[in-house]
Amino acid sequence: AQGASEEGRRHEEAQGMNARELRTLGAMFAAEVEGRLPYQTKSKLVRKLADEGYCEPMEITLPGRFPVVLTGWRLTLRGHTTYCYNCAADEKAEA
């Protein structure tokens, strides 16, 4: 029963996001799947999503004679599940 209530809450959470927020989560998800982490942007929307727990700052140091530090963002578990529940809802709507 708790799993069902958790699933319902995540579904409602995904539906409560606007299209721009979901597109941003989608871009972060794509960056992760394609191995392009961290997702780099200066968007204020990403900071808002981070404040709400959907993503978090990330830093990678590329080794070498002159190390390079890449900073950006990655999805949290909450961001992953919210984005994925939205995808599942879209697939059900198309069926």
Steps between C-alpha positions, in 0.01 A plus 500: 500500500784740576657434157173593333468823700864590419436436130190719511691782670781485240246503218326806646837669548589446131164635390548812714813606311479734205627405153820704534593327825435156349707590189787600727480173691491323163814681384680398819380142459622494138839639604535219752394226259735633230793530742512880482496574871500745657210681332626854456272802512467832678120487500324631809245223448764237578577674829127492581486128417804443722331686787202267455724191504478394134869554418828577672832661415767273358872542443738284295875553479661387175853384577813595314788740513253785526190359672167642389203525736153465347209622708133456433195306611367147526161355586429373848289191560198729535580660163537161333175362633304815425627512142441126447147513642425785260626286208282210614198732522569630146523145365166408663338814356622412149371140523 
